[in-house]
Amino acid sequence: MAVTMELSFEPTDNARLARLCGALDENLRQIENAFDITIVRRGERFSLHGNQASRGEAALRHFYARADRDLPREDIQLGLVELASRDETPADAPVLVTRRSELHGRTPRQVEYLKNIQGHDITFGIGPAGTGKTYLAVASAVDAFERERVERIILTRPAVEAGERLGFLPGDLAQKVDPYLRPLYDALYDLMGFDRVGKLFERGAIEVAPLAFMRGRTLNNAFIILDEAQNTTPEQMKMFLTRIGFGAKVVVTGDLTQVDLPRGNRSGLAEARDVLEQVRGLAFTEFGKEDVVRHPVVARIVEAYDKKRSEPKTRVRKNGDAQGDEHDEADG
């Protein structure tokens, strides 16, 4: 049976209420979506209907207390993620030195990820889109650079998505692969500012390059991030990991559900997880749908795909009988 809860904020502060609700009640809609509830507002009074009404009430109180300033959509989404894991998130979460002073791990696994990065030479972050793998890795790189623990930041990823289409893109090779490195640029600009990033590029303190450019190099005193690592081959992954020099720190990120390699090719990230899991000095963080820090529907999308993937596949024969995967090879 659905639960109904009543909530009111008195004395009435119309400006704070307006910021809580957002334009056209957009913030309320996000809270509804997050907890699968219905919120009805009449002035300073709110009625919440649904099995998670109590969690919705806690969210309203949480955001109302912070409504002395504007509450943009991103703040609501991140706040909802944080509220969902508040009881599990450790209090000693690492603090990162970036342009965004409020940046920190929002979920227990994000906090674990940041601690692994700070405490290990090589860290793997594996999980679905929206869990902050790349962004937190770049933030950790910026933090290490600002604290002068490394001399440069190197960001790389395989350009597998381009394939043979590279030849049809304008410009030299660096310009051809630029679209595939854009998410790394965006994170840097957000965390350090456009002008500063530009100056550091000119000095060579920041380098963004396709994975193919790593061959033959030894990377000392650098923070290196390999993004989209699910699209490396085992040979490429080994090549990359053996580039690591003295004073270097490495983060490898990827989503094993979004491999773009040709069918039949094993992902270098999947093999690395199997081969290196027990190697000392390395750490693995596995993210799940509960770590998604984008729109609440993204977590549901991830859950739906995971559920579908876990179901036994069947195919229908000509005689109408359904046959499971375990018999497919024998039939072929």
Salt bridges, closest charged atoms under 4 A:
GLU10 OE2 - ARG45 NH2 3.30
ASP13 OD2 - ARG16 NE 3.89
GLU26 OE2 - ARG73 NH2 3.59
GLU32 OE1 - ARG29 NE 2.55
GLU44 OE2 - ARG45 NE 3.95
GLU57 OE2 - ARG61 NH2 3.24
GLU74 OE1 - ARG100 NH2 3.57
ASP75 OD2 - ARG69 NH1 3.03
GLU82 OE2 - HIS104 NE2 2.85
GLU82 OE1 - ARG106 NH1 2.82
ASP92 OD1 - LYS115 NZ 2.97
GLU102 OE2 - ARG100 NH2 2.93
ASP143 OD1 - ARG147 NE 2.78
GLU146 OE2 - ARG196 NH1 2.49
GLU161 OE2 - ARG157 NH2 3.90
ASP178 OD2 - ARG182 NH2 2.81
ASP190 OD2 - ARG100 NH1 3.10
GLU207 OE2 - ARG217 NH1 2.69
ASP227 OD2 - ARG157 NH1 3.99
GLU228 OE2 - ARG157 NH2 2.99
GLU271 OE1 - ARG266 NE 3.89
ASP274 OD2 - ARG266 NH2 2.47
GLU286 OE2 - ARG273 NH1 3.25
GLU290 OE2 - ARG109 NH1 2.23
ASP291 OD2 - ARG109 NH1 3.12
ASP306 OD1 - ARG309 NH1 3.06
GLU311 OE1 - LYS308 NZ 3.85
ASP328 OD1 - ARG315 NE 2.83
ASP331 OD2 - ARG315 NH2 3.05
ASP331 OD2 - ARG317 NH2 2.50
